[in-house]
Amino acid sequence: MAKTSHYTLVLVESFNPISTSGRHGKVHVRPVAGQHLFPPTLFVECSKSLTTDYPVGTQFRIRAKLSDVKGTPFVYSYFDWPFEVVK
């Protein structure tokens, strides 16, 4: 999966992963299924408030892009950018 150089709107959701091995926190963010470039198997790096200020399962619309700067593909959104609570 190649990284993308442009940001786009992505629908994501908070969730409790089965394993948090090598990850921080109990709640994480992933893309919602059905988005061509953003499968739900990817983790999302974004504002921590998405996992701390809203119930697990909340969906958000964020501005993000694919990245692999850390060696493993993930979705990146600058932590201070605004986001929309979808449901």
Long-range contacts (C-beta under 8 A, 24 or more apart in sequence): 1-66, 1-68, 1-73, 2-66, 2-68, 3-65, 3-66, 3-67, 3-68, 3-69, 3-73, 4-37, 4-65, 4-66, 5-65, 6-65, 7-63, 7-64, 7-65, 7-77, 8-37, 8-63, 8-64, 8-65, 9-61, 9-62, 9-63, 9-64, 10-35, 10-38, 10-44, 10-61, 10-62, 10-63, 10-64, 10-75, 10-77, 11-35, 11-59, 11-60, 11-61, 11-86, 12-44, 12-46, 12-50, 12-59, 12-60, 12-61, 12-62, 12-64, 12-75, 13-57, 13-58, 13-59, 13-60, 14-50, 14-51, 14-54, 14-55, 14-56, 14-57, 14-58, 14-60, 15-56, 15-57, 16-56, 25-51, 27-51, 27-52, 27-56, 29-60, 31-75, 32-59, 37-66, 38-64, 38-66, 38-75, 42-66, 42-73, 42-74, 42-75, 43-74, 43-75, 44-74, 44-75, 44-76, 44-77, 45-74, 45-75, 45-76, 45-77, 46-75, 46-76, 46-77, 46-79, 46-83, 47-77, 47-79, 47-80, 47-81, 47-83, 48-79, 50-83, 54-85, 58-85, 58-86, 58-87, 59-85, 59-86, 59-87, 60-84, 60-85, 60-86, 61-86
